[in-house]
Amino acid sequence: MTDRPSRTSPTPEPPDLFTWEFATNPYPAYAWLREHAPVHRTRLPSGVEAWLVTRYGDAKQALADSRLSKNPAHHDEPAHAKGKTGIPGERKAELMTHLLNIDPPDHTRLRRLVSKAFTPRRVAEFAPRVQELTDHLIDGFAQKGNADLIHEFAFPLPIYAICDLLGVPREDQDDFRDWAGMMIRHQGGPRGGVARSVKKMRGYLADLIHRKREALPDAPTPGEDLISGLIRASDHGEHLTENEAAAMAFILLFAGFETTVNLIGNGTYALLTHPEQRARLQTSLAAHDTALLETGIEELLRYDGPVELATWRFATEPLTIGGQHIAAGDPVLVVLAAADRDPERFADPDVLDLGRRDNQHLGYGHGIHYCLGAPLARLEGQTALATLLTRLPDLELAVDPAELRWRGGLIMRGLRTLPVEFTPLG
C-alpha cells in the first residue's frame, strides 16, 4: 500500500469587486477578503491600483497612521491615473485645500479654525430647524400614500439643512439642490456634469463669502451662519483665506449632504427589511424613549453605513499593514463597511441589533480625520427616522428589494431610489 501524494488546496480566486452585483451586496466579498486577503491590492474601475484594508484592527491602525497622507501629492501615480483619486473637478476649481486633502500642520490649523464655527452648541440650536424641514418634506407626500424616499425626502433634507447652516440664502438653495443632484448621480448624469457642478458651486461660494465678509458685523450675532463663522474664526490672529473658506464650505456641503442622504436611505431600508427591529424602535418612540433611537443610529451606521470606503490615503514611506508591505506612493483605501462587519470585533456582525451597546464602529472614521459633521448627521438621521416611523407608522417597501438599485460609486454607499407606500394622511 502506497501513501497518497499530499494535496494542497489551491488558493481560492478573489471575488469580483465593483460590479453591479457587488454594489447590491458587497458584504460576502468583504468577508472573503477579511479571511483570505485582508490587505488586498486591486485595480479600481478608474484604472487606479490601490490597497484595500478590510479587518477592523488594521483599519483602525491605518486611519490613525501619520505615514498615510491625505495629500494627493504623495500619490506615485502613473499618467493614466492623474486626478482620479478625489472629487471630480476639485483640482481645476481650486478646492483642494480642504480637510480631506491635507495633513498636519495645515490640517491642525484649519480643523481648529473650523471647529470654532462648528460647535456642538450650534448643532443643538439647529435641531428645531431640522425638525421643521423634516415635517415640511413629509407634508409634501403624506397625502399621496406613496413616495420615493430618496428623491422626496433623504436627498432634499440634508441639502436644505446644510444650506441653512452655511448661510446660503433661501432663494439660492434650489440651485444648490440642482448642483448637488448632479454630484450625487456620478455615472448617471451627463459626461463632465460633476466637474461642471463643482465649478458652479465654487464660483457661487467665492462670491457669497466675499459678500458676507464685506457685510460682517464687528461682533457675532445669535444664530450666526457657518460661513460667517468661518470668516470670523481665527487662530492666533490668522484667518482663513477666501480660497480656504470656499474649499471648507464646499467640503462641508459635499461631505455633509451625501453621507446623510445615504444614512437616511440605507437606515430606512434596513428597518423596512428587519420588521422586528423596526417594531422595536416604534414601540420605544411611542413611549417617548429616545435611548433605542440613539443606539439604533449607531447600529445602522455600522450595519450598512453611508461611507463604504474611507477617502484616499497615500503612503509617504514604505510601511506594513496587516503583514502586507506597502510601497511609498501607494494609495490605501480603508474599507469601513468591511471593518464594521469584522467578527473579531463585533459579535454577530451580520445581525442588525438596534440595542447594540459595544459599538465602536468606524462609520465616521477615526483619528485626526474623524468626521467633523458627525453630530449634525446624527441629528438629521435621528430626526428623519423617528419622524417617518411616527407619522407614517405602516410605511413599507413598494417594490421587491431585488428591484432596488445601488449607486455604483467608490466611496459612498447608497440607494438610487427607495419607493415606499403607506396609508395616506388626511
C-alpha positions as CSV (number, residue, x, y, z in Angstrom):
1,M,0.0,0.0,0.0
2,T,1.5,3.3,-1.0
3,D,0.9,6.7,0.6
4,R,-1.2,9.0,-1.4
5,P,0.5,12.2,-2.5
6,S,-0.4,15.1,-0.3
7,R,-2.8,17.5,-1.9
8,T,-2.7,21.2,-1.1
9,S,-5.8,23.2,-1.7
10,P,-5.4,25.8,-4.4
11,T,-5.8,29.4,-3.2
12,P,-9.4,30.4,-4.0
13,E,-9.9,33.1,-6.5
14,P,-10.9,36.5,-5.0
15,P,-14.5,37.6,-5.7
16,D,-15.3,40.1,-8.4
17,L,-15.3,43.6,-6.9
18,F,-17.1,46.8,-8.0
19,T,-19.6,45.1,-10.3
20,W,-23.3,45.9,-10.1
21,E,-23.9,42.6,-8.2
22,F,-21.2,43.6,-5.8
23,A,-22.8,47.1,-5.3
24,T,-26.1,45.4,-4.3
25,N,-24.5,43.4,-1.5
26,P,-20.7,43.8,-1.0
27,Y,-20.6,42.1,2.4
28,P,-19.9,38.5,1.2
29,A,-17.0,39.7,-0.8
30,Y,-15.7,41.7,2.1
31,A,-16.0,38.6,4.3
32,W,-13.8,36.7,1.8
33,L,-11.2,39.4,1.8
34,R,-11.1,39.7,5.6
35,E,-10.4,35.9,5.7
36,H,-8.1,35.4,2.7
37,A,-6.6,38.7,1.7
38,P,-7.2,41.3,4.5
39,V,-4.9,43.8,2.8
40,H,-5.6,43.3,-0.9
41,R,-4.2,45.2,-4.0
42,T,-6.8,45.6,-6.7
43,R,-7.3,47.7,-9.8
44,L,-10.3,50.0,-9.4
45,P,-12.8,50.8,-12.1
46,S,-11.0,54.1,-12.7
47,G,-7.8,52.2,-13.5
48,V,-6.0,53.3,-10.3
49,E,-4.4,50.4,-8.3
50,A,-4.9,50.6,-4.6
51,W,-4.7,48.6,-1.4
52,L,-8.0,47.6,0.3
53,V,-7.8,47.2,4.1
54,T,-10.7,45.2,5.4
55,R,-10.1,44.0,9.0
56,Y,-11.1,46.2,11.9
57,G,-7.8,46.2,13.7
58,D,-5.8,47.0,10.6
59,A,-8.4,49.6,9.5
60,K,-8.3,51.5,12.8
61,Q,-4.5,51.5,12.7
62,A,-4.4,52.7,9.1
63,L,-6.9,55.5,9.8
64,A,-4.6,56.9,12.5
65,D,-1.3,56.3,10.8
66,S,0.6,59.5,10.1
67,R,2.6,57.8,7.4
68,L,-0.6,57.6,5.4
69,S,-1.1,61.0,4.0
70,K,-4.3,62.6,2.8
71,N,-2.4,64.8,0.3
72,P,-2.7,63.5,-3.3
73,A,0.8,65.0,-3.9
74,H,2.2,61.8,-2.3
75,H,0.5,59.5,-4.8
76,D,3.1,57.8,-7.1
77,E,0.5,57.9,-9.9
78,P,1.0,56.9,-13.5
79,A,-0.2,59.3,-16.2
80,H,-3.5,57.4,-16.8
81,A,-4.4,57.8,-13.1
82,K,-3.8,61.5,-12.9
83,G,-6.5,63.3,-11.0
84,K,-8.7,60.2,-10.4
85,T,-8.4,59.9,-6.7
86,G,-10.6,62.8,-5.5
87,I,-13.8,64.6,-6.2
88,P,-14.1,65.3,-9.9
89,G,-13.3,68.9,-10.8
90,E,-12.0,69.9,-7.4
91,R,-8.4,70.4,-8.7
92,K,-9.5,72.7,-11.6
93,A,-11.9,74.6,-9.3
94,E,-9.0,75.3,-6.8
95,L,-10.9,73.5,-4.0
96,M,-8.1,71.1,-2.9
97,T,-7.2,72.9,0.4
98,H,-9.9,71.2,2.5
99,L,-9.7,68.8,5.4
100,L,-9.9,65.7,3.3
101,N,-6.8,66.5,1.3
102,I,-4.3,67.9,3.8
103,D,-2.1,66.8,6.7
104,P,-0.7,68.4,9.8
105,P,0.3,71.1,10.5
106,D,-2.1,72.7,7.9
107,H,-4.9,70.2,8.8
108,T,-4.4,71.0,12.5
109,R,-4.8,74.8,11.9
110,L,-7.7,74.5,9.6
111,R,-9.6,72.0,11.7
112,R,-9.1,74.1,14.8
113,L,-10.5,77.2,12.9
114,V,-13.5,75.3,11.5
115,S,-14.2,73.6,14.9
116,K,-14.8,77.1,16.3
117,A,-17.6,77.6,13.8
118,F,-19.0,74.1,14.0
119,T,-19.6,73.6,17.7
120,P,-22.0,71.0,19.3
121,R,-23.9,74.0,20.7
122,R,-24.5,75.3,17.2
123,V,-25.8,71.9,16.1
124,A,-28.1,71.6,19.1
125,E,-29.5,75.1,18.4
126,F,-30.2,73.9,14.8
127,A,-32.4,70.9,15.9
128,P,-35.8,72.8,15.6
129,R,-34.9,73.8,12.0
130,V,-34.1,70.1,11.2
131,Q,-37.4,69.0,12.6
132,E,-39.2,71.8,10.7
133,L,-37.6,70.7,7.4
134,T,-38.4,67.1,8.1
135,D,-42.1,67.7,8.7
136,H,-42.3,70.0,5.7
137,L,-40.9,67.4,3.4
138,I,-43.2,64.6,4.8
139,D,-46.1,67.0,4.4
140,G,-45.2,67.2,0.7
141,F,-46.0,63.5,0.0
142,A,-48.0,62.3,3.0
143,Q,-51.4,62.7,1.3
144,K,-50.3,60.6,-1.8
145,G,-49.8,57.3,0.1
146,N,-46.6,56.7,-1.7
147,A,-43.2,58.3,-2.3
148,D,-39.6,57.8,-3.4
149,L,-37.9,58.4,-0.1
150,I,-34.5,59.2,-1.7
151,H,-35.6,62.0,-4.1
152,E,-38.5,63.3,-2.0
153,F,-37.0,63.1,1.5
154,A,-33.5,61.7,2.1
155,F,-31.9,63.9,-0.6
156,P,-33.5,67.3,0.0
157,L,-33.4,67.2,3.8
158,P,-29.6,67.5,4.3
159,I,-29.3,69.8,1.3
160,Y,-31.6,72.4,2.7
161,A,-30.2,71.8,6.2
162,I,-26.6,72.4,5.3
163,C,-27.5,75.4,3.1
164,D,-29.3,76.9,6.1
165,L,-26.4,76.1,8.4
166,L,-23.9,77.6,5.9
167,G,-26.0,80.7,5.4
168,V,-27.0,80.2,1.7
169,P,-30.0,82.5,1.1
170,R,-33.3,80.6,0.7
171,E,-33.7,81.9,-2.9
172,D,-30.4,80.3,-3.9
173,Q,-31.0,76.9,-2.3
174,D,-32.7,75.3,-5.3
175,D,-29.6,76.0,-7.3
176,F,-27.6,74.1,-4.7
177,R,-30.1,71.3,-4.9
178,D,-29.6,71.0,-8.6
179,W,-25.8,71.1,-8.4
180,A,-25.8,68.5,-5.6
181,G,-28.1,66.3,-7.6
182,M,-25.6,66.2,-10.4
183,M,-22.8,65.5,-8.0
184,I,-24.6,62.6,-6.3
185,R,-25.6,60.9,-9.6
186,H,-22.0,60.3,-10.6
187,Q,-22.2,58.0,-13.6
188,G,-25.9,58.6,-14.0
189,G,-25.5,62.2,-15.3
190,P,-24.0,63.7,-18.5
191,R,-20.3,63.4,-19.0
192,G,-18.4,66.0,-17.1
193,G,-21.5,67.0,-15.2
194,V,-20.0,66.6,-11.8
195,A,-17.0,68.8,-12.6
196,R,-19.3,71.5,-14.1
197,S,-21.4,71.4,-10.9
198,V,-18.3,71.7,-8.7
199,K,-17.1,74.7,-10.8
200,K,-20.5,76.4,-10.5
201,M,-20.6,75.7,-6.7
202,R,-17.1,77.1,-6.4
203,G,-18.0,80.3,-8.2
204,Y,-21.1,80.8,-6.1
205,L,-19.3,80.2,-2.8
206,A,-16.5,82.5,-3.6
207,D,-19.0,85.3,-4.3
208,L,-21.1,84.5,-1.3
209,I,-18.0,84.5,1.0
210,H,-16.9,87.8,-0.4
211,R,-20.3,89.4,0.1
212,K,-20.5,88.1,3.7
213,R,-17.0,89.3,4.5
214,E,-17.9,92.8,3.3
215,A,-21.1,92.9,5.4
216,L,-19.8,91.1,8.5
217,P,-20.6,92.9,11.8
218,D,-17.9,93.5,14.3
219,A,-19.5,91.1,16.9
220,P,-21.2,87.7,16.1
221,T,-25.0,87.7,16.2
222,P,-27.1,84.9,17.8
223,G,-27.5,82.1,15.3
224,E,-24.8,83.4,13.0
225,D,-24.4,81.2,9.9
226,L,-21.5,78.9,9.4
227,I,-19.8,80.8,6.6
228,S,-19.8,84.0,8.7
229,G,-18.4,81.9,11.5
230,L,-15.6,80.5,9.2
231,I,-14.8,84.1,8.1
232,R,-14.7,85.3,11.7
233,A,-12.7,82.3,13.0
234,S,-9.0,82.9,13.7
235,D,-6.1,81.1,15.2
236,H,-3.6,83.4,16.9
237,G,-4.7,86.2,14.6
238,E,-4.5,84.0,11.4
239,H,-7.8,83.9,9.5
240,L,-8.9,81.6,6.7
241,T,-8.2,82.9,3.3
242,E,-11.2,83.2,0.9
243,N,-9.8,80.2,-1.0
244,E,-9.6,78.2,2.2
245,A,-13.1,79.3,3.3
246,A,-14.5,78.4,-0.1
247,A,-12.9,74.9,0.0
248,M,-14.1,74.4,3.5
249,A,-17.7,75.4,2.8
250,F,-17.6,73.1,-0.3
251,I,-16.4,70.1,1.6
252,L,-18.8,70.7,4.4
253,L,-21.6,70.7,1.9
254,F,-20.3,67.8,-0.2
255,A,-19.5,65.6,2.7
256,G,-22.4,66.8,4.7
257,F,-25.2,66.0,2.3
258,E,-24.3,62.8,0.6
259,T,-23.4,60.9,3.8
260,T,-26.7,62.0,5.3
261,V,-28.7,61.0,2.2
262,N,-27.3,57.5,2.5
263,L,-27.6,57.4,6.3
264,I,-31.4,58.1,6.0
265,G,-31.9,55.9,2.9
266,N,-29.8,52.9,4.0
267,G,-31.2,53.2,7.5
268,T,-34.8,53.3,6.4
269,Y,-34.3,50.4,4.0
270,A,-32.6,48.3,6.8
271,L,-35.6,49.0,9.1
272,L,-38.1,48.1,6.5
273,T,-36.4,44.8,5.8
274,H,-36.0,44.0,9.5
275,P,-39.6,44.3,10.8
276,E,-38.8,43.1,14.3
277,Q,-36.2,45.8,14.8
278,R,-38.5,48.4,13.2
279,A,-41.3,47.4,15.5
280,R,-39.0,47.6,18.5
281,L,-38.0,51.1,17.6
282,Q,-41.6,52.2,17.0
283,T,-42.6,50.9,20.4
284,S,-39.7,52.8,22.0
285,L,-40.6,56.0,20.2
286,A,-44.3,55.7,21.2
287,A,-43.2,55.6,24.8
288,H,-41.1,58.8,24.2
289,D,-37.9,56.9,25.0
290,T,-35.0,58.0,22.8
291,A,-32.4,55.6,24.1
292,L,-33.0,53.0,21.4
293,L,-33.1,55.7,18.7
294,E,-29.6,56.8,19.8
295,T,-28.1,53.4,19.9
296,G,-30.0,52.5,16.8
297,I,-28.5,55.2,14.6
298,E,-25.0,53.9,15.6
299,E,-26.0,50.4,14.7
300,L,-27.4,51.5,11.3
301,L,-24.1,53.3,10.7
302,R,-22.2,50.1,11.5
303,Y,-24.5,47.6,9.7
304,D,-24.9,49.4,6.3
305,G,-23.3,52.8,6.7
306,P,-23.3,55.7,4.2
307,V,-19.5,55.6,3.7
308,E,-18.3,52.3,2.3
309,L,-14.6,53.2,1.9
310,A,-12.7,55.9,3.7
311,T,-11.3,58.7,1.5
312,W,-7.9,58.3,-0.1
313,R,-4.7,57.9,1.7
314,F,-1.2,57.7,0.3
315,A,1.9,56.0,1.8
316,T,4.7,58.6,2.4
317,E,7.2,55.9,3.1
318,P,7.3,52.0,3.0
319,L,5.2,50.5,5.7
320,T,3.5,47.3,6.7
321,I,-0.3,46.9,7.4
322,G,-1.7,43.5,8.4
323,G,1.6,41.8,7.5
324,Q,1.5,43.3,3.9
325,H,4.3,45.5,2.6
326,I,3.0,48.8,1.2
327,A,5.4,50.8,-1.0
328,A,5.9,54.6,-0.7
329,G,3.4,56.4,-3.0
330,D,0.8,53.6,-3.0
331,P,-2.8,54.5,-2.4
332,V,-4.6,52.9,0.5
333,L,-8.4,52.6,0.9
334,V,-9.7,51.6,4.3
335,V,-12.9,49.6,3.8
336,L,-15.1,50.8,6.6
337,A,-18.0,48.6,5.5
338,A,-15.8,45.5,5.9
339,A,-14.2,46.6,9.2
340,D,-17.6,47.2,10.7
341,R,-18.7,43.6,10.0
342,D,-15.5,42.0,11.4
343,P,-16.4,39.1,13.6
344,E,-13.2,39.6,15.5
345,R,-14.5,42.9,16.8
346,F,-18.3,42.6,16.7
347,A,-20.5,39.7,18.0
348,D,-22.8,38.5,15.3
349,P,-21.7,41.3,12.9
350,D,-24.2,40.4,10.2
351,V,-27.2,40.8,12.6
352,L,-28.9,44.2,12.9
353,D,-29.4,44.9,16.6
354,L,-30.6,48.4,17.4
355,G,-29.8,48.0,21.1
356,R,-26.1,47.0,20.4
357,R,-24.0,48.7,23.1
358,D,-20.4,47.6,22.3
359,N,-20.4,49.5,19.1
360,Q,-17.2,51.4,18.4
361,H,-17.9,51.4,14.7
362,L,-15.7,53.3,12.2
363,G,-18.6,54.8,10.2
364,Y,-17.3,58.3,10.8
365,G,-13.6,57.4,10.7
366,H,-11.0,57.5,13.4
367,G,-8.1,59.7,14.4
368,I,-7.5,63.3,13.4
369,H,-9.8,63.0,10.3
370,Y,-12.8,61.8,12.3
371,C,-15.8,63.4,10.7
372,L,-16.3,66.9,11.9
373,G,-20.0,66.9,10.8
374,A,-20.9,63.7,12.7
375,P,-23.1,65.4,15.3
376,L,-25.2,67.1,12.6
377,A,-25.5,63.8,10.6
378,R,-26.7,62.0,13.8
379,L,-29.2,64.8,14.5
380,E,-30.6,64.6,10.9
381,G,-30.6,60.8,10.9
382,Q,-32.4,60.5,14.3
383,T,-34.9,63.2,13.4
384,A,-35.7,61.8,9.9
385,L,-36.2,58.2,11.0
386,A,-38.1,59.0,14.2
387,T,-40.5,61.3,12.3
388,L,-41.0,58.9,9.4
389,L,-41.8,56.0,11.7
390,T,-44.1,58.1,13.9
391,R,-46.0,59.9,11.3
392,L,-46.2,57.0,8.8
393,P,-46.4,54.0,11.1
394,D,-47.4,51.5,8.4
395,L,-44.6,52.5,6.0
396,E,-43.5,49.6,3.8
397,L,-41.5,49.0,0.6
398,A,-43.5,49.4,-2.6
399,V,-41.2,47.1,-4.6
400,D,-39.4,43.8,-4.1
401,P,-35.9,44.5,-2.6
402,A,-34.3,42.7,-5.6
403,E,-35.6,45.6,-7.8
404,L,-33.7,48.3,-5.9
405,R,-30.5,49.6,-7.4
406,W,-27.5,50.9,-5.6
407,R,-25.3,53.7,-6.9
408,G,-22.0,52.5,-8.3
409,G,-19.6,55.0,-6.7
410,L,-16.4,54.0,-4.9
411,I,-16.5,55.9,-1.6
412,M,-20.2,56.2,-0.8
413,R,-22.9,53.5,-0.5
414,G,-26.5,54.5,-1.2
415,L,-29.7,53.6,-3.0
416,R,-30.7,55.3,-6.2
417,T,-34.4,55.1,-5.2
418,L,-36.5,53.9,-2.3
419,P,-40.2,53.5,-3.3
420,V,-42.5,53.2,-0.4
421,E,-46.2,53.1,0.3
422,F,-48.3,53.9,3.4
423,T,-51.8,54.9,4.5
424,P,-52.3,58.5,3.2
425,L,-52.6,61.2,5.9
426,G,-55.9,63.1,5.6
